[in-house]
Amino acid sequence: MSSEAPLDPDDRKIIILARSARARNSVPEGAAVRDETGRTYVAATVDLDSLKLSALQTAVAMAVAGGAQSLEAAALVTGAEEVSDSDRAAVRDLGGPDTPVLLAGPDGTLRASVTVG
């Protein structure tokens, strides 16, 4: 994790979960979200002929399907340098504009924490 500032244990947990989903499924991205009750939802990239979702979109969809009313935080483990607009929109739709997304590299190192605005 980042040595700049210590990460909250709950935030560290969702990064670890996202990283493990990415590694377990050998996909480009892993994601995890934490809802307003503290439940976590973990997902990986979905790349089917008939359905394509980023890991973060899938995690948000799982949270909605699980009855989440809001999100406290999201984590995305990826080789990408930033959170895509479509991922930000999915998090914003459920969590609101101030929901943080923790962007981490494949090794789990925190690169940035951004709000979805």
PyMOL commands that set and color helices and strands:
alter all, ss='L'
color gray80, all
select helices_A, chain A and resi 9-25+55-65+85-95
alter helices_A, ss='H'
color red, helices_A
select strands_A, chain A and resi 30-35+40-44+46-47+52-53+71-77+100-104+110-115
alter strands_A, ss='S'
color yellow, strands_A
deselect
rebuild
show_as cartoon
